[in-house]
Amino acid sequence: MPEKTSVIKSKFISHGTLGSTDLDATRKFYEEFLGLEVARTSKISMMVRLGGEHVYAVVQKRHVDKMPRVNHNGIDVNNDAEVDQAYQACLDQAEKWGLTGITKPVQQHGTYSFHFTDGDGNAWEILSNPRGGYTWIFEQGDLEGRGHWDKNFRDQLVKAEAGGS
């Protein structure tokens, strides 16, 4: 790939920010339900991560606006069966964790996934992606209206990952 030039000499996307109205309760949810690694950084903040160098800063505020579902945060699991298990866990524990907006799992944009909103109003997607998450999109190049929105695309991806043609 040819070296790109840009105004900012970026290295990688290091973090994002999530809101919380109660850091202790949010920490418990992130660790016990989502399986995230958590480090408290101050009285009003903590950092969370899972499986990589990208982290989220979680900042306590009196009021957190509900995140639109289109701005969700994705958590990959190993396969479709684990998506279904996570979906059932969300249904079973929705009241305990304050989960809302739980959608049924569907095949879409090359994955199998569902969405929900946590007690702080942060939107989440649990999905089974090929190994490496969405990095496969960059291997495809610019899709310009084709590719991952094609209903057969996921089947082609799974077959290719399995070594078929």
Backbone as CSV, one residue per row, in Angstrom:
resi,resn,N_x,N_y,N_z,CA_x,CA_y,CA_z,C_x,C_y,C_z
1,MET,0.852,-1.174,0.000,0.000,0.000,0.000,0.900,1.240,0.000
2,PRO,0.655,2.184,-0.900,1.486,3.382,-0.950,1.293,4.239,0.297
3,GLU,2.360,4.915,0.707,2.287,5.771,1.892,1.387,6.967,1.594
4,LYS,0.460,7.217,2.517,-0.452,8.345,2.364,0.110,9.550,3.090
5,THR,-0.225,10.701,2.575,0.166,11.928,3.261,-1.082,12.550,3.858
6,SER,-0.922,13.135,5.012,-2.033,13.809,5.669,-1.491,14.966,6.490
7,VAL,-2.362,15.851,6.847,-1.964,17.006,7.654,-1.495,16.548,9.025
8,ILE,-2.287,15.683,9.667,-1.921,15.147,10.979,-1.183,13.837,10.775
9,LYS,-0.062,13.663,11.410,0.756,12.450,11.284,0.271,11.399,12.281
10,SER,-0.913,10.854,12.044,-1.585,9.921,12.951,-0.865,8.584,13.039
11,LYS,-0.904,7.958,14.237,-0.335,6.623,14.441,-1.423,5.563,14.531
12,PHE,-2.412,5.754,15.409,-3.534,4.829,15.532,-4.643,5.491,16.336
13,ILE,-5.844,4.953,16.234,-6.956,5.461,17.036,-6.800,4.857,18.425
14,SER,-6.474,5.683,19.397,-6.132,5.185,20.723,-7.317,5.018,21.663
15,HIS,-8.330,5.889,21.534,-9.412,5.809,22.505,-10.668,6.521,22.036
16,GLY,-11.729,6.250,22.727,-12.994,6.942,22.595,-13.463,7.269,24.006
17,THR,-14.609,7.902,24.126,-15.114,8.276,25.442,-16.560,7.842,25.594
18,LEU,-16.869,7.259,26.734,-18.220,6.870,27.100,-18.613,7.609,28.371
19,GLY,-19.899,7.785,28.562,-20.383,8.447,29.767,-20.949,7.458,30.762
20,SER,-20.960,7.875,32.016,-21.522,7.073,33.101,-22.096,8.008,34.156
21,THR,-23.212,7.629,34.743,-23.753,8.405,35.856,-23.358,7.805,37.203
22,ASP,-22.828,6.575,37.197,-22.417,5.894,38.428,-21.265,4.954,38.070
23,LEU,-20.028,5.414,38.295,-18.861,4.629,37.868,-18.776,3.263,38.536
24,ASP,-19.174,3.158,39.792,-19.104,1.857,40.467,-20.044,0.847,39.812
25,ALA,-21.279,1.265,39.532,-22.239,0.375,38.880,-21.798,0.062,37.454
26,THR,-21.291,1.065,36.746,-20.828,0.864,35.377,-19.647,-0.093,35.354
27,ARG,-18.724,0.061,36.289,-17.578,-0.848,36.355,-18.037,-2.289,36.552
28,LYS,-18.968,-2.473,37.464,-19.482,-3.815,37.727,-20.096,-4.408,36.451
29,PHE,-20.889,-3.624,35.721,-21.493,-4.084,34.467,-20.421,-4.408,33.436
30,TYR,-19.450,-3.531,33.266,-18.400,-3.764,32.268,-17.592,-5.015,32.591
31,GLU,-17.259,-5.219,33.861,-16.450,-6.386,34.225,-17.271,-7.671,34.252
32,GLU,-18.407,-7.650,34.945,-19.163,-8.873,35.182,-20.040,-9.290,33.998
33,PHE,-20.541,-8.331,33.230,-21.433,-8.680,32.119,-20.704,-8.662,30.782
34,LEU,-20.010,-7.564,30.471,-19.339,-7.451,29.171,-17.954,-8.092,29.140
35,GLY,-17.343,-8.337,30.299,-16.019,-8.965,30.330,-14.880,-8.027,29.976
36,LEU,-15.063,-6.734,30.208,-14.024,-5.755,29.891,-13.009,-5.647,31.024
37,GLU,-11.801,-5.256,30.681,-10.766,-4.944,31.664,-10.940,-3.474,32.041
38,VAL,-10.898,-3.185,33.347,-11.177,-1.835,33.826,-10.053,-1.356,34.738
39,ALA,-9.644,-0.104,34.580,-8.675,0.537,35.476,-9.236,1.905,35.876
40,ARG,-9.441,2.116,37.157,-9.940,3.407,37.653,-8.801,4.409,37.558
41,THR,-9.045,5.563,36.971,-7.999,6.566,36.760,-8.170,7.813,37.623
42,SER,-9.375,8.035,38.156,-9.613,9.165,39.052,-10.961,8.974,39.728
43,LYS,-11.381,9.941,40.540,-12.688,9.860,41.182,-13.822,9.870,40.163
44,ILE,-13.575,10.471,38.995,-14.646,10.616,38.006,-14.349,9.918,36.683
45,SER,-13.339,9.037,36.662,-13.028,8.401,35.376,-12.382,7.033,35.542
46,MET,-12.480,6.261,34.475,-11.803,4.968,34.385,-11.546,4.680,32.918
47,MET,-10.683,3.728,32.663,-10.383,3.282,31.309,-10.831,1.835,31.194
48,VAL,-11.348,1.480,30.001,-11.746,0.097,29.740,-11.155,-0.335,28.413
49,ARG,-10.887,-1.641,28.318,-10.387,-2.193,27.066,-10.733,-3.671,27.005
50,LEU,-10.561,-4.221,25.795,-10.790,-5.642,25.592,-9.998,-6.097,24.378
51,GLY,-8.974,-6.881,24.615,-8.273,-7.556,23.543,-7.416,-6.722,22.609
52,GLY,-7.042,-5.527,22.977,-6.223,-4.717,22.079,-5.741,-3.439,22.738
53,GLU,-5.202,-2.557,21.931,-4.640,-1.312,22.434,-5.637,-0.161,22.465
54,HIS,-6.768,-0.307,21.793,-7.781,0.744,21.802,-8.514,0.706,23.140
55,VAL,-8.659,1.856,23.782,-9.348,1.941,25.069,-10.468,2.977,24.995
56,TYR,-11.366,2.875,25.947,-12.378,3.905,26.150,-12.126,4.550,27.502
57,ALA,-12.153,5.863,27.531,-12.202,6.597,28.782,-13.676,6.671,29.154
58,VAL,-13.998,6.344,30.379,-15.373,6.427,30.862,-15.409,7.535,31.900
59,VAL,-16.216,8.549,31.644,-16.241,9.744,32.487,-17.609,9.887,33.137
60,GLN,-17.597,10.097,34.452,-18.838,10.265,35.193,-19.385,11.671,35.006
61,LYS,-20.683,11.727,34.740,-21.391,12.994,34.598,-22.729,12.863,35.310
62,ARG,-23.336,13.977,35.650,-24.664,13.927,36.277,-25.703,13.375,35.322
63,HIS,-25.576,13.782,34.055,-26.524,13.337,33.027,-25.742,12.895,31.790
64,VAL,-26.117,11.747,31.262,-25.506,11.243,30.034,-26.609,11.125,28.993
65,ASP,-26.421,11.762,27.840,-27.389,11.649,26.756,-27.369,10.233,26.196
66,LYS,-28.537,9.735,25.829,-28.620,8.408,25.219,-27.915,8.428,23.865
67,MET,-27.056,7.461,23.662,-26.296,7.330,22.418,-27.208,6.764,21.325
68,PRO,-27.268,7.399,20.172,-28.050,6.809,19.076,-27.455,5.457,18.683
69,ARG,-28.314,4.510,18.341,-27.846,3.164,18.015,-26.828,3.158,16.886
70,VAL,-26.947,4.071,15.940,-25.996,4.117,14.826,-24.579,4.436,15.327
71,ASN,-24.438,5.026,16.498,-23.127,5.354,17.082,-22.673,4.300,18.091
72,HIS,-23.127,3.095,17.968,-22.866,2.027,18.926,-21.391,1.626,19.022
73,ASN,-21.120,0.815,20.034,-19.800,0.226,20.274,-19.920,-1.271,20.040
74,GLY,-19.009,-1.852,19.259,-19.099,-3.267,18.914,-18.189,-4.136,19.752
75,ILE,-18.716,-5.278,20.166,-17.932,-6.291,20.879,-18.070,-7.593,20.100
76,ASP,-16.951,-8.114,19.620,-16.947,-9.355,18.848,-16.907,-10.569,19.776
77,VAL,-17.648,-11.598,19.371,-17.572,-12.913,20.010,-17.120,-13.906,18.941
78,ASN,-16.895,-15.156,19.326,-16.288,-16.128,18.426,-17.158,-16.601,17.274
79,ASN,-18.473,-16.717,17.491,-19.315,-17.319,16.463,-20.778,-16.944,16.666
80,ASP,-21.624,-17.374,15.747,-23.042,-17.045,15.812,-23.708,-17.603,17.069
81,ALA,-23.304,-18.804,17.493,-23.892,-19.398,18.697,-23.626,-18.511,19.914
82,GLU,-22.438,-17.909,19.980,-22.130,-17.016,21.100,-22.918,-15.711,21.012
83,VAL,-23.244,-15.268,19.801,-24.139,-14.109,19.655,-25.493,-14.460,20.256
84,ASP,-26.011,-15.641,19.906,-27.306,-16.073,20.434,-27.273,-16.208,21.957
85,GLN,-26.172,-16.720,22.506,-26.032,-16.843,23.963,-26.005,-15.460,24.626
86,ALA,-25.284,-14.518,24.017,-25.216,-13.161,24.553,-26.587,-12.486,24.490
87,TYR,-27.303,-12.708,23.392,-28.659,-12.169,23.250,-29.548,-12.681,24.377
88,GLN,-29.505,-13.977,24.631,-30.328,-14.556,25.693,-29.915,-14.004,27.051
89,ALA,-28.620,-13.829,27.275,-28.144,-13.251,28.538,-28.675,-11.827,28.713
90,CYS,-28.699,-11.054,27.624,-29.257,-9.694,27.699,-30.736,-9.735,28.071
91,LEU,-31.476,-10.632,27.441,-32.895,-10.753,27.776,-33.081,-11.166,29.233
92,ASP,-32.309,-12.170,29.658,-32.441,-12.707,31.009,-32.035,-11.703,32.084
93,GLN,-31.044,-10.853,31.780,-30.499,-9.953,32.797,-30.786,-8.476,32.523
94,ALA,-31.723,-8.205,31.637,-32.038,-6.821,31.272,-32.416,-5.976,32.488
95,GLU,-33.242,-6.504,33.351,-33.682,-5.737,34.526,-32.509,-5.492,35.480
96,LYS,-31.697,-6.500,35.709,-30.557,-6.373,36.628,-29.606,-5.263,36.196
97,TRP,-29.317,-5.161,34.888,-28.323,-4.215,34.383,-28.937,-2.964,33.755
98,GLY,-30.257,-2.894,33.666,-30.909,-1.730,33.066,-30.787,-1.689,31.547
99,LEU,-30.772,-2.862,30.913,-30.619,-2.939,29.458,-31.954,-2.671,28.768
100,THR,-31.906,-1.919,27.683,-33.106,-1.609,26.910,-32.795,-1.731,25.424
101,GLY,-33.834,-1.660,24.606,-33.657,-1.648,23.156,-32.961,-2.874,22.610
102,ILE,-33.175,-4.021,23.216,-32.508,-5.253,22.781,-33.171,-5.726,21.485
103,THR,-32.381,-5.784,20.410,-32.908,-6.218,19.122,-32.616,-7.700,18.917
104,LYS,-33.380,-8.355,18.069,-33.129,-9.761,17.748,-31.887,-9.869,16.876
105,PRO,-31.097,-10.934,17.049,-29.930,-11.124,16.176,-30.342,-11.300,14.716
106,VAL,-29.560,-10.681,13.832,-29.795,-10.776,12.386,-28.455,-10.820,11.658
107,GLN,-28.482,-11.356,10.438,-27.316,-11.272,9.564,-27.393,-9.933,8.849
108,GLN,-26.325,-9.154,8.969,-26.266,-7.861,8.283,-24.812,-7.447,8.122
109,HIS,-24.537,-6.708,7.105,-23.214,-6.175,6.759,-22.057,-7.111,7.088
110,GLY,-22.191,-8.362,6.685,-21.106,-9.326,6.830,-20.978,-9.944,8.203
111,THR,-21.920,-9.665,9.108,-21.851,-10.202,10.463,-23.209,-10.763,10.874
112,TYR,-23.234,-11.377,12.038,-24.461,-11.789,12.714,-24.425,-11.060,14.034
113,SER,-25.459,-10.281,14.330,-25.359,-9.405,15.496,-26.703,-8.968,16.039
114,PHE,-26.657,-8.352,17.222,-27.809,-7.678,17.802,-27.306,-6.456,18.562
115,HIS,-28.229,-5.566,18.887,-27.899,-4.315,19.587,-28.671,-4.207,20.900
116,PHE,-28.141,-3.413,21.817,-28.863,-3.054,23.040,-28.260,-1.766,23.592
117,THR,-28.971,-1.168,24.530,-28.495,0.038,25.203,-28.319,-0.282,26.678
118,ASP,-27.193,0.149,27.264,-26.943,-0.125,28.674,-27.612,0.923,29.568
119,GLY,-27.471,0.754,30.875,-28.111,1.638,31.840,-27.633,3.075,31.792
120,ASP,-26.484,3.321,31.179,-25.967,4.686,31.021,-26.390,5.308,29.695
121,GLY,-27.113,4.551,28.872,-27.528,5.068,27.569,-26.526,4.832,26.464
122,ASN,-25.459,4.053,26.733,-24.468,3.718,25.710,-24.988,2.543,24.873
123,ALA,-24.875,2.665,23.558,-25.373,1.638,22.640,-24.265,0.636,22.325
124,TRP,-24.629,-0.646,22.274,-23.687,-1.741,22.052,-24.198,-2.671,20.957
125,GLU,-23.263,-3.294,20.258,-23.565,-4.357,19.305,-22.691,-5.550,19.667
126,ILE,-23.302,-6.722,19.796,-22.564,-7.965,19.995,-22.614,-8.686,18.647
127,LEU,-21.440,-9.065,18.113,-21.402,-9.610,16.767,-20.351,-10.688,16.591
128,SER,-20.619,-11.562,15.607,-19.602,-12.530,15.201,-19.040,-12.021,13.884
129,ASN,-17.812,-11.669,13.940,-17.070,-11.124,12.814,-16.007,-12.146,12.432
130,PRO,-15.500,-12.107,11.240,-14.323,-12.928,10.947,-13.161,-12.514,11.864
131,ARG,-12.165,-13.352,11.953,-10.986,-13.053,12.760,-10.441,-11.672,12.379
132,GLY,-10.102,-10.867,13.390,-9.580,-9.536,13.128,-10.649,-8.460,13.047
133,GLY,-11.898,-8.815,13.388,-12.965,-7.822,13.366,-13.218,-7.295,11.969
134,TYR,-13.437,-5.997,11.859,-13.758,-5.391,10.571,-12.532,-5.102,9.704
135,THR,-11.373,-5.627,10.067,-10.199,-5.381,9.235,-10.359,-5.963,7.831
136,TRP,-11.213,-6.982,7.698,-11.446,-7.596,6.383,-11.990,-6.583,5.380
137,ILE,-12.664,-5.565,5.838,-13.215,-4.561,4.917,-12.079,-3.872,4.163
138,PHE,-10.987,-3.587,4.845,-9.869,-2.899,4.198,-9.206,-3.779,3.145
139,GLU,-9.265,-5.097,3.329,-8.742,-6.028,2.321,-9.589,-5.992,1.048
140,GLN,-10.856,-5.591,1.158,-11.761,-5.515,0.010,-11.558,-4.237,-0.796
141,GLY,-10.972,-3.217,-0.178,-10.865,-1.923,-0.832,-12.190,-1.186,-0.759
142,ASP,-12.320,-0.091,-1.459,-13.564,0.669,-1.472,-14.660,-0.180,-2.115
143,LEU,-15.749,-0.367,-1.386,-16.821,-1.234,-1.866,-17.868,-0.477,-2.678
144,GLU,-17.981,0.808,-2.472,-18.851,1.685,-3.247,-20.215,1.075,-3.564
145,GLY,-20.956,0.750,-2.501,-22.324,0.287,-2.702,-22.482,-1.190,-2.947
146,ARG,-21.408,-1.938,-2.957,-21.518,-3.380,-3.118,-20.829,-4.018,-1.911
147,GLY,-20.592,-5.270,-1.949,-19.831,-5.912,-0.881,-20.652,-6.181,0.356
148,HIS,-20.305,-5.574,1.467,-20.862,-6.000,2.741,-22.359,-5.772,2.884
149,TRP,-22.996,-5.034,2.020,-24.460,-4.911,2.064,-25.134,-5.972,1.197
150,ASP,-24.373,-6.699,0.375,-24.899,-7.788,-0.445,-25.353,-8.916,0.486
151,LYS,-26.566,-9.404,0.305,-27.108,-10.456,1.178,-26.254,-11.725,1.168
152,ASN,-25.523,-11.989,0.102,-24.682,-13.184,0.011,-23.255,-12.947,0.497
153,PHE,-22.924,-11.722,0.856,-21.557,-11.382,1.198,-21.047,-12.158,2.401
154,ARG,-21.872,-12.299,3.432,-21.451,-13.011,4.632,-21.123,-14.467,4.318
155,ASP,-21.948,-15.106,3.508,-21.680,-16.492,3.119,-20.355,-16.609,2.381
156,GLN,-20.055,-15.642,1.506,-18.793,-15.632,0.776,-17.616,-15.446,1.728
157,LEU,-17.798,-14.580,2.731,-16.738,-14.339,3.715,-16.453,-15.587,4.537
158,VAL,-17.511,-16.238,5.027,-17.341,-17.440,5.834,-16.657,-18.532,5.015
159,LYS,-17.076,-18.687,3.761,-16.483,-19.698,2.886,-14.997,-19.389,2.636
160,ALA,-14.677,-18.137,2.386,-13.289,-17.746,2.134,-12.430,-17.972,3.365
161,GLU,-12.958,-17.652,4.551,-12.203,-17.841,5.790,-11.949,-19.331,6.053
162,ALA,-12.892,-20.181,5.632,-12.751,-21.617,5.815,-11.828,-22.248,4.773
163,GLY,-11.368,-21.447,3.813,-10.447,-21.951,2.802,-11.109,-22.378,1.515
164,GLY,-12.427,-22.135,1.410,-13.141,-22.476,0.174,-13.023,-21.362,-0.836
165,SER,-13.681,-21.534,-1.988,-13.632,-20.475,-3.005,-14.999,-19.978,-3.352
